[in-house]
């Protein structure tokens, strides 16, 4: 039975680096702890202008509501190299 806590890192998250982008310290700490329990390395980011400045990450979790809409969309577009729905 799943108790809500990971006791062993699944292979798909082990050795992954995930950037967590938020202005909230609670969000950075909470999501970071959850991901570390899952076996991922985390990179907390409180401010950003361009997610391509994070070349060594496997994924970016962006709490877009923490930032101006245009800045969040621009950052995502630049990271992916394609337009994001507006």
C-alpha positions in Angstrom: 0.0 0.0 0.0 1.3 3.5 -0.9 1.6 5.7 2.2 2.4 8.9 0.3 6.2 8.7 1.0 8.8 7.4 -1.3 11.2 5.1 0.4 13.3 4.2 -2.6 14.2 6.3 -5.6 12.5 5.1 -8.8 15.0 4.7 -11.7 13.5 7.4 -13.7 14.2 10.1 -11.1 17.6 8.9 -9.9 20.5 11.1 -11.0 18.2 13.8 -12.5 18.6 17.5 -11.8 15.4 19.5 -11.6 15.2 23.2 -11.3 12.3 24.5 -9.1 11.5 28.1 -10.0 9.3 30.0 -7.5 9.4 33.2 -5.4 8.0 31.2 -2.5 10.6 29.8 0.0 7.9 27.4 1.2 7.4 26.1 -2.3 11.1 25.8 -3.0 11.7 23.9 0.2 8.6 21.7 0.0 8.9 20.7 -3.6 12.7 20.3 -3.2 12.3 17.9 -0.3 9.7 15.9 -2.2 12.0 15.6 -5.2 15.0 14.7 -3.1 13.0 11.9 -1.4 12.3 10.6 -4.9 16.0 10.6 -5.7 16.4 13.7 -7.8 18.8 16.5 -7.3 17.2 19.9 -7.1 18.2 23.5 -8.0 16.0 26.1 -6.2 15.6 29.3 -8.3 13.9 32.3 -6.7 14.4 34.7 -9.7 14.9 34.1 -13.3 14.8 35.8 -16.7 15.7 32.9 -18.9 15.5 29.2 -18.2 18.2 28.5 -20.9 20.6 29.8 -18.2 20.0 26.4 -16.5 21.7 24.1 -19.1 22.6 21.4 -16.7 19.1 20.5 -15.6 16.9 17.7 -16.9 13.6 19.5 -16.1 12.3 22.8 -15.0 9.2 23.1 -12.7 8.1 26.7 -13.1 5.5 28.0 -10.7 4.4 30.5 -13.3 1.9 32.3 -11.1 4.8 33.7 -9.1 6.0 35.8 -12.1 4.6 38.2 -14.7 2.7 36.2 -17.3 4.8 37.5 -20.3 8.1 36.7 -18.5 7.0 33.2 -17.7 5.8 32.5 -21.2 9.0 34.0 -22.7 11.2 31.8 -20.5 9.3 28.7 -21.5 9.5 29.6 -25.2 13.2 30.2 -25.0 13.8 26.9 -23.2 11.8 24.9 -25.7 12.6 26.9 -28.7 8.9 27.1 -29.7 5.9 29.3 -29.0 3.8 28.5 -26.0 0.1 29.1 -26.1 -0.9 32.6 -24.8 
